Each structure stands twice: as C-alpha cells, then as structure tokens.
Amino acid sequence: MTAGKIKEFKKCIDEERFYDAHEALEELWFPRRFETNSEVQLQKGFINAAVSFELLKRGRVKQSKKVWANYLKYRQLLFKTDSKYQNDYFQLSRELEALYNKLH
C-alpha cells in the first residue's frame, strides 16, 4: 500500500494536482498521526509540501511559504528514517524542492 500511495503522490505532483497528492499520502499518515515514528512524520512533511503548492496555486503566497517551512522542518527526518522506501523519499524530496524553486 505504501509504495502505491507514494507513486500516486508523485503522479499527482507531476500533474500539479496538489490537493489530490495531499489526499494520497494522508491515507497513510492519518491512521498513524499520533506516532513519533520518523517515517510517519516525514510523510506529514510531504503532505505539507503538497499543501504549500496548492496554496501557491490559489495565490496565497504568504501562507504557502509558511507551510513550506513546515515541510523543511520534517525534511531533515530523511536522514533519520530507516525505511524500505528510503530511496523513494529521497527522490520525492528532490522533485518537490526542484518544483518549489521553479515556482518561486
């Protein structure tokens, strides 16, 4: 399930369907949201990135930057997460940051 949701998230980001990307990962994150697991928190960070892009798409630049800062806070967990999806997470972070730089 996780691999499928990561692929869905990436596809939605690529298609600039940021709200849908948020929803894809939220299905993984929400049931585990109270865990202190670094992978769960990293997923929350990716959700924040998608929200940031959606806010930007809606012209809410200031709010977008604030939510992006939340993503950056969770991004550091890339180096503390031991997951079989580690490479997927690294790739997602690179793509999200490239898109952020492109849009700003």
C-alpha positions as CSV (number, residue, x, y, z in Angstrom):
1,M,0.0,0.0,0.0
2,T,2.8,2.5,0.9
3,A,4.6,2.1,-2.4
4,G,1.3,2.7,-4.3
5,K,0.5,5.8,-2.3
6,I,4.0,7.2,-2.9
7,K,3.6,6.6,-6.6
8,E,0.2,8.2,-6.6
9,F,1.5,11.2,-4.7
10,K,4.3,11.7,-7.2
11,K,2.0,11.4,-10.1
12,C,-0.4,14.0,-8.6
13,I,2.5,16.3,-8.0
14,D,3.8,15.8,-11.6
15,E,0.3,16.7,-12.8
16,E,0.0,19.7,-10.5
17,R,-2.9,18.1,-8.7
18,F,-1.6,19.1,-5.3
19,Y,-4.8,18.6,-3.4
20,D,-5.0,15.0,-4.6
21,A,-1.3,14.5,-3.8
22,H,-2.1,15.6,-0.2
23,E,-5.0,13.2,-0.1
24,A,-2.9,10.2,-1.3
25,L,-0.3,10.5,1.4
26,E,-2.9,11.4,4.1
27,E,-4.3,7.9,3.7
28,L,-1.0,6.6,5.0
29,W,-0.3,9.3,7.6
30,F,-3.7,9.8,9.2
31,P,-4.2,6.5,10.9
32,R,-0.6,6.8,12.4
33,R,-0.6,10.5,13.0
34,F,0.0,10.2,16.8
35,E,3.1,8.0,16.4
36,T,6.5,9.6,16.9
37,N,7.9,7.4,14.1
38,S,10.2,9.4,11.8
39,E,8.8,7.9,8.7
40,V,5.2,8.9,9.7
41,Q,6.5,12.5,10.4
42,L,8.3,12.6,7.1
43,Q,5.1,11.7,5.3
44,K,3.5,14.6,7.1
45,G,6.2,16.8,5.7
46,F,5.5,15.7,2.2
47,I,1.8,16.4,2.8
48,N,2.8,19.9,3.9
49,A,4.8,20.3,0.6
50,A,1.7,19.5,-1.4
51,V,-0.4,21.9,0.7
52,S,2.2,24.6,0.1
53,F,1.9,24.1,-3.7
54,E,-1.9,24.1,-3.5
55,L,-1.8,27.4,-1.6
56,L,0.6,28.9,-4.1
57,K,-1.7,27.7,-6.9
58,R,-4.5,29.6,-5.2
59,G,-2.5,32.8,-4.9
60,R,-1.9,32.5,-1.2
61,V,1.9,33.1,-1.3
62,K,2.5,34.1,2.3
63,Q,0.6,31.0,3.6
64,S,2.4,28.8,1.1
65,K,5.8,29.9,2.4
66,K,4.7,29.2,6.0
67,V,3.6,25.7,5.1
68,W,6.7,25.1,3.1
69,A,8.7,25.9,6.2
70,N,6.9,23.0,7.9
71,Y,8.0,20.7,5.1
72,L,11.6,21.8,5.6
73,K,11.3,21.0,9.3
74,Y,10.2,17.5,8.6
75,R,12.6,17.0,5.6
76,Q,15.6,16.6,8.0
77,L,14.0,13.3,9.0
78,L,15.1,11.9,5.7
79,F,18.4,11.2,7.4
80,K,16.8,9.6,10.4
81,T,14.3,7.3,8.7
82,D,15.1,3.7,8.2
83,S,12.6,2.5,5.6
84,K,12.5,0.3,2.6
85,Y,11.1,3.4,0.8
86,Q,14.1,5.5,1.7
87,N,15.1,6.0,-2.0
88,D,11.6,6.9,-2.9
89,Y,11.5,9.5,-0.1
90,F,14.9,11.0,-1.2
91,Q,13.6,11.2,-4.8
92,L,10.4,12.9,-3.7
93,S,12.3,15.5,-1.7
94,R,14.5,16.3,-4.7
95,E,11.5,16.6,-7.0
96,L,9.5,18.7,-4.5
97,E,12.4,21.1,-4.0
98,A,13.0,21.5,-7.7
99,L,9.4,22.3,-8.2
100,Y,9.4,24.8,-5.4
101,N,12.5,26.5,-6.9
102,K,10.7,26.6,-10.3
103,L,7.6,28.1,-8.9
104,H,9.3,30.8,-6.9
